[in-house]
Every structure is written in C-alpha cells, then in structure tokens.
Amino acid sequence: MGKEKVAGKGNLFTTMGKVLLVMYILTGILLFILAAVLYKMELSEAAVNISIIISYIVVGFVGGFIIGKIKKSRKYLWGAVMGLLYFAVLLIVSLILKKGLDSGMQHILTTLILCTASGTVGGMLS
C-alpha cells in the first residue's frame, strides 16, 4: 500500500509536469504569433501588453481544463494549482534572467491572479 502512494505521487508530479510543458509550448506558440503580428504591423505597447495578458489567460485556462479532465475531482483546485505553478515558473525564470524584479508588485500580483483564476475557471469547466 505504501508503494502505491509513492507511485501515485510520482504519477501526479509527472502528470502536472506534462500539463505544465503543454502550457509552455502553447505560450511559445502564442508569443510566436504575437511576434509575427508585431513584425507585420506596428502594434502599440498597449496592444502588445493586452496580447500578453490574453495569452496568460488562455494558457491558464487550457492548463486548468487539461488537469481537470485528468483528475476528475476537485477540478477547480487542480486548475488553480496549475495556474499557480505556471506563474511560479514565470516568476523564477524572470528573476533569474533579469537578476531581480523589474516590474512592480502590482504587475506581479495581477499576473498571479490572472494565471490562478484562469486555471481555476479552466478546471471548473472541464
């Protein structure tokens, strides 16, 4: 029985890792599309910022939706966890690459709320 729990935890982490990977692949695709549109058209900084916010919401929703389909119970909670993990990786990578926090606390909290809420909604609707 103890081995089943350990195997289940490993399976959970593997599943969450796979969903997180899908989320970052989707992020890459959306940012590539944004870069192509930015190259073809001269978008304002506000339009680019809105596009990035939309990508956070879409990716969080998709991640929450996928994990909700897999877990089948407490879907909203698992969706929130995936959104939170997505944000955590974004924050850690940003801290490493920029060697500190570049944006203000309001921006960070807004991104945290968007990622977590969209993951929660995705989980609820799965």
N, C-alpha and C positions, 0 to 999 in steps of 0.2 A: 504494500500500500504506500509506503514511503517513496518507493521508486516512481510510482505513478504521479505523485505530486511533483517530484523533481522533473520528470519528463514533461508534465503538463506546463510547468513554469518555463522550461526551455522552449516548448512549443509556443507558448504565449509570447515570449520575447522574440522568437523567430517570426511569428505572425505580425507582431507590431513592427518589427524591423522591415518586413516586406511591404507593409502598408506605408510606412514612412518613406521607403525607397520609391514607391509609386507616387507618393505625394511630391517628392523632389524631382522625379522625372517630369511630372506634369508641370511643376514650377519652371523647369528648364524649357519645356515646350512653350509655355505661355510667355516667358521672358524672351525667347527667340522670336516669337510672333510680334511681341511689342517692339523689339529691336528692328525687325523688318519694317514695321509700320512707321517707326521713328525715322528710319533711313529714307523711306519713300516720301513721307510727309513731314512737315515741320510741326511737330506737336509741341504745345506749350508744356512748361514744367508741371502745371496743374493737371493737364491731361495725362502725363506720364505717372504722376503720383496717384491719380484716381485709378489708372490701369493696374498699378502695383497693388493697390488696396483690393481691387476686384479679384486679382489673382490670389491674394491671401484668402479671400472668402471662398472662391471656387475650389481651391486646393483643400482648404479645411473641410468644406462640405463633402468633397469626394472622399477624403480620408475617413471622415466620420461615417459616411454611408457604407464604405467598404468594410470597416471594422464592425459596424452594426450588423451587416449581413453575415459576417463570420461568427460573431459572438452570440447573437440571437437573444440575449437577455441583458438588461441594463445598457441598452444600446446608446442612450444619451450620455451615460457616464463614460463609456468607451470612446465615443466620439469626442467628448471633452478632453479625455486623456490624449488622444491622437493630436488634437489641435494644440494642446499644451506642449507635447513633445516636439511638434513641428516648430512652434515658437521657440522652444528652448534651444533647438539646434540652430535656428536662425540667429538667435542672440549670441550663442557661443562662437559660431563662425564669425559673426560680425565683430565680436570682442577680440578675437584672435587676429583677424585681418586688419582691423583699424587700430589695434593696440589700445583699446579703450572705447568708451561710449562717445559716439559722435553726435547722436541725436538726443533730444531732451527726454525727460522722464515721461512727459505727456505722450510723445510719439511711441515710446516703448509700451506704455500701458494700453494705448489704443490698439497697437498691434497684438498684444497679448489677448485683449478682449475679443478682437475680430477673429483671431485664429481659434480660440477656445469656443466662442459662441457658434462659429460656422461649423466646427467639428461636432458640437452638441446637436445642432439642427440636422446635420447630415446623419448622425446616429439615430435621431428620433424618427426621421423619415425613411430609414432603411427598412 
